[in-house]
Amino acid sequence: MTSAARRTRHWTAVNKLSEGALERIDALFVQSASSSSSDERTVTLHGLTDSTVYFADRPRREVGHIPSHRFVELWEGDENGFSVDPPNAVLSFLEEDGPTPEDAVVVLRNPHLEGHDLTYTVDVLEGTLPKRTGPCALFIDVFGRTFSPVSVAGIQRPSRRQTRR
């Protein structure tokens, strides 16, 4: 079996976990968009991709996708969800013409998805949000929940964070 076939088989298996196979992983999420706009209190990702990528560090090293609309729906989980404990995120930009804006660190709140435009209310922790940009990626901090890549169900924040090496 070729390495490409092994990778395909692995990702197929990861993405087809059953609804009953709920396991705890601490995942980071990445949302990509063709452009962004912002003002003092909000950032909007325009042309948001249909899926939000997640990945977990060692020892699990899991990677997968969930529909972006499902990620937004999960925001209002239980008392441990992002609505109660909003995540930090880094908005990173790629400009093909002209200087690339510096990354901005923000706290995300109140997502609102309309078509392929996703708007967050934000608190800027570091950097400056440009009024308009080209392609961008939003890297969202640990989403420590009990979930399977298919269902992304059940919410449980970790009681302590592990130090990464």
Contacts in CASP RR format, 6 or more apart in sequence:
PFRMAT RR
TARGET T0000
AUTHOR 0000-0000-0000
METHOD contacts of the structure
MODEL  1
MTSAARRTRHWTAVNKLSEGALERIDALFVQSASSSSSDERTVTLHGLTD
STVYFADRPRREVGHIPSHRFVELWEGDENGFSVDPPNAVLSFLEEDGPT
PEDAVVVLRNPHLEGHDLTYTVDVLEGTLPKRTGPCALFIDVFGRTFSPV
SVAGIQRPSRRQTRR
1 9 0 8 1.000
11 63 0 8 1.000
11 64 0 8 1.000
14 62 0 8 1.000
14 63 0 8 1.000
14 64 0 8 1.000
14 149 0 8 1.000
15 64 0 8 1.000
15 65 0 8 1.000
15 149 0 8 1.000
15 150 0 8 1.000
16 150 0 8 1.000
17 148 0 8 1.000
17 149 0 8 1.000
17 150 0 8 1.000
18 148 0 8 1.000
18 150 0 8 1.000
19 148 0 8 1.000
19 150 0 8 1.000
19 151 0 8 1.000
19 153 0 8 1.000
20 148 0 8 1.000
20 151 0 8 1.000
21 148 0 8 1.000
22 146 0 8 1.000
22 147 0 8 1.000
22 148 0 8 1.000
22 151 0 8 1.000
22 153 0 8 1.000
22 154 0 8 1.000
23 146 0 8 1.000
23 147 0 8 1.000
23 148 0 8 1.000
24 144 0 8 1.000
24 145 0 8 1.000
24 146 0 8 1.000
24 156 0 8 1.000
25 56 0 8 1.000
25 60 0 8 1.000
25 62 0 8 1.000
25 144 0 8 1.000
25 147 0 8 1.000
26 56 0 8 1.000
26 57 0 8 1.000
26 142 0 8 1.000
26 143 0 8 1.000
26 144 0 8 1.000
26 158 0 8 1.000
27 54 0 8 1.000
27 55 0 8 1.000
27 56 0 8 1.000
27 62 0 8 1.000
27 142 0 8 1.000
27 143 0 8 1.000
27 144 0 8 1.000
27 145 0 8 1.000
27 147 0 8 1.000
28 54 0 8 1.000
28 55 0 8 1.000
28 56 0 8 1.000
28 57 0 8 1.000
28 139 0 8 1.000
28 140 0 8 1.000
28 141 0 8 1.000
28 142 0 8 1.000
28 143 0 8 1.000
29 52 0 8 1.000
29 53 0 8 1.000
29 54 0 8 1.000
29 71 0 8 1.000
29 139 0 8 1.000
29 140 0 8 1.000
29 143 0 8 1.000
30 52 0 8 1.000
30 53 0 8 1.000
30 54 0 8 1.000
30 55 0 8 1.000
30 137 0 8 1.000
30 138 0 8 1.000
30 139 0 8 1.000
30 140 0 8 1.000
31 45 0 8 1.000
31 48 0 8 1.000
31 49 0 8 1.000
31 52 0 8 1.000
31 53 0 8 1.000
31 68 0 8 1.000
31 71 0 8 1.000
31 118 0 8 1.000
31 137 0 8 1.000
31 138 0 8 1.000
31 140 0 8 1.000
32 48 0 8 1.000
32 49 0 8 1.000
32 53 0 8 1.000
32 135 0 8 1.000
32 136 0 8 1.000
32 137 0 8 1.000
32 138 0 8 1.000
33 45 0 8 1.000
33 46 0 8 1.000
33 47 0 8 1.000
33 48 0 8 1.000
33 49 0 8 1.000
33 118 0 8 1.000
33 135 0 8 1.000
33 136 0 8 1.000
33 137 0 8 1.000
33 138 0 8 1.000
34 46 0 8 1.000
34 47 0 8 1.000
34 134 0 8 1.000
34 135 0 8 1.000
35 45 0 8 1.000
35 46 0 8 1.000
35 47 0 8 1.000
35 132 0 8 1.000
35 133 0 8 1.000
35 134 0 8 1.000
35 135 0 8 1.000
35 136 0 8 1.000
36 43 0 8 1.000
36 44 0 8 1.000
36 45 0 8 1.000
36 46 0 8 1.000
36 91 0 8 1.000
36 93 0 8 1.000
36 130 0 8 1.000
36 132 0 8 1.000
36 133 0 8 1.000
36 134 0 8 1.000
36 136 0 8 1.000
37 43 0 8 1.000
37 44 0 8 1.000
37 46 0 8 1.000
37 131 0 8 1.000
37 132 0 8 1.000
37 133 0 8 1.000
38 44 0 8 1.000
38 122 0 8 1.000
38 129 0 8 1.000
38 130 0 8 1.000
38 131 0 8 1.000
39 131 0 8 1.000
41 121 0 8 1.000
41 122 0 8 1.000
42 119 0 8 1.000
42 120 0 8 1.000
42 121 0 8 1.000
42 122 0 8 1.000
43 91 0 8 1.000
43 106 0 8 1.000
43 119 0 8 1.000
43 120 0 8 1.000
43 122 0 8 1.000
43 129 0 8 1.000
44 117 0 8 1.000
44 118 0 8 1.000
44 119 0 8 1.000
44 120 0 8 1.000
45 117 0 8 1.000
45 118 0 8 1.000
45 119 0 8 1.000
45 136 0 8 1.000
45 138 0 8 1.000
46 116 0 8 1.000
46 117 0 8 1.000
47 116 0 8 1.000
47 117 0 8 1.000
48 68 0 8 1.000
48 113 0 8 1.000
48 116 0 8 1.000
48 117 0 8 1.000
48 118 0 8 1.000
49 68 0 8 1.000
50 67 0 8 1.000
50 68 0 8 1.000
51 65 0 8 1.000
51 66 0 8 1.000
51 67 0 8 1.000
51 68 0 8 1.000
52 65 0 8 1.000
52 66 0 8 1.000
52 67 0 8 1.000
52 68 0 8 1.000
52 71 0 8 1.000
53 63 0 8 1.000
53 64 0 8 1.000
53 65 0 8 1.000
54 62 0 8 1.000
54 63 0 8 1.000
54 64 0 8 1.000
54 65 0 8 1.000
54 66 0 8 1.000
54 143 0 8 1.000
54 149 0 8 1.000
55 61 0 8 1.000
55 62 0 8 1.000
55 63 0 8 1.000
55 64 0 8 1.000
56 62 0 8 1.000
56 63 0 8 1.000
57 164 0 8 1.000
62 149 0 8 1.000
64 149 0 8 1.000
65 149 0 8 1.000
66 149 0 8 1.000
66 152 0 8 1.000
68 113 0 8 1.000
68 118 0 8 1.000
69 113 0 8 1.000
70 152 0 8 1.000
71 152 0 8 1.000
72 111 0 8 1.000
72 112 0 8 1.000
72 113 0 8 1.000
72 118 0 8 1.000
74 82 0 8 1.000
74 145 0 8 1.000
74 152 0 8 1.000
74 155 0 8 1.000
75 81 0 8 1.000
75 82 0 8 1.000
75 83 0 8 1.000
75 111 0 8 1.000
76 83 0 8 1.000
77 83 0 8 1.000
77 154 0 8 1.000
77 155 0 8 1.000
78 154 0 8 1.000
78 155 0 8 1.000
80 145 0 8 1.000
80 155 0 8 1.000
80 156 0 8 1.000
80 157 0 8 1.000
81 145 0 8 1.000
81 155 0 8 1.000
81 157 0 8 1.000
82 108 0 8 1.000
82 143 0 8 1.000
83 109 0 8 1.000
83 110 0 8 1.000
85 157 0 8 1.000
86 107 0 8 1.000
86 108 0 8 1.000
86 109 0 8 1.000
87 107 0 8 1.000
87 108 0 8 1.000
87 140 0 8 1.000
87 141 0 8 1.000
87 142 0 8 1.000
87 143 0 8 1.000
88 105 0 8 1.000
88 106 0 8 1.000
88 107 0 8 1.000
88 108 0 8 1.000
88 125 0 8 1.000
88 141 0 8 1.000
89 105 0 8 1.000
89 106 0 8 1.000
89 107 0 8 1.000
89 108 0 8 1.000
89 138 0 8 1.000
89 139 0 8 1.000
89 140 0 8 1.000
89 141 0 8 1.000
90 103 0 8 1.000
90 104 0 8 1.000
90 105 0 8 1.000
90 106 0 8 1.000
90 138 0 8 1.000
90 139 0 8 1.000
91 103 0 8 1.000
91 104 0 8 1.000
91 106 0 8 1.000
91 129 0 8 1.000
91 136 0 8 1.000
91 137 0 8 1.000
91 138 0 8 1.000
91 139 0 8 1.000
92 103 0 8 1.000
92 136 0 8 1.000
92 137 0 8 1.000
92 138 0 8 1.000
92 139 0 8 1.000
93 100 0 8 1.000
93 101 0 8 1.000
93 103 0 8 1.000
93 130 0 8 1.000
93 133 0 8 1.000
93 134 0 8 1.000
93 135 0 8 1.000
93 136 0 8 1.000
94 100 0 8 1.000
94 134 0 8 1.000
94 135 0 8 1.000
94 136 0 8 1.000
94 137 0 8 1.000
95 101 0 8 1.000
95 133 0 8 1.000
95 134 0 8 1.000
96 134 0 8 1.000
96 135 0 8 1.000
101 128 0 8 1.000
101 130 0 8 1.000
101 133 0 8 1.000
102 127 0 8 1.000
102 128 0 8 1.000
103 127 0 8 1.000
104 124 0 8 1.000
104 126 0 8 1.000
104 127 0 8 1.000
104 128 0 8 1.000
104 129 0 8 1.000
105 124 0 8 1.000
105 125 0 8 1.000
105 126 0 8 1.000
105 127 0 8 1.000
106 120 0 8 1.000
106 122 0 8 1.000
106 123 0 8 1.000
106 124 0 8 1.000
106 125 0 8 1.000
106 129 0 8 1.000
107 122 0 8 1.000
107 123 0 8 1.000
107 125 0 8 1.000
108 120 0 8 1.000
108 121 0 8 1.000
108 122 0 8 1.000
108 140 0 8 1.000
109 120 0 8 1.000
109 121 0 8 1.000
109 122 0 8 1.000
109 123 0 8 1.000
110 120 0 8 1.000
110 121 0 8 1.000
111 118 0 8 1.000
111 119 0 8 1.000
111 120 0 8 1.000
112 118 0 8 1.000
112 119 0 8 1.000
112 120 0 8 1.000
113 119 0 8 1.000
122 129 0 8 1.000
142 158 0 8 1.000
142 161 0 8 1.000
144 156 0 8 1.000
144 157 0 8 1.000
144 158 0 8 1.000
145 152 0 8 1.000
145 154 0 8 1.000
145 155 0 8 1.000
145 156 0 8 1.000
145 157 0 8 1.000
146 153 0 8 1.000
146 154 0 8 1.000
146 155 0 8 1.000
146 156 0 8 1.000
147 153 0 8 1.000
147 154 0 8 1.000
END
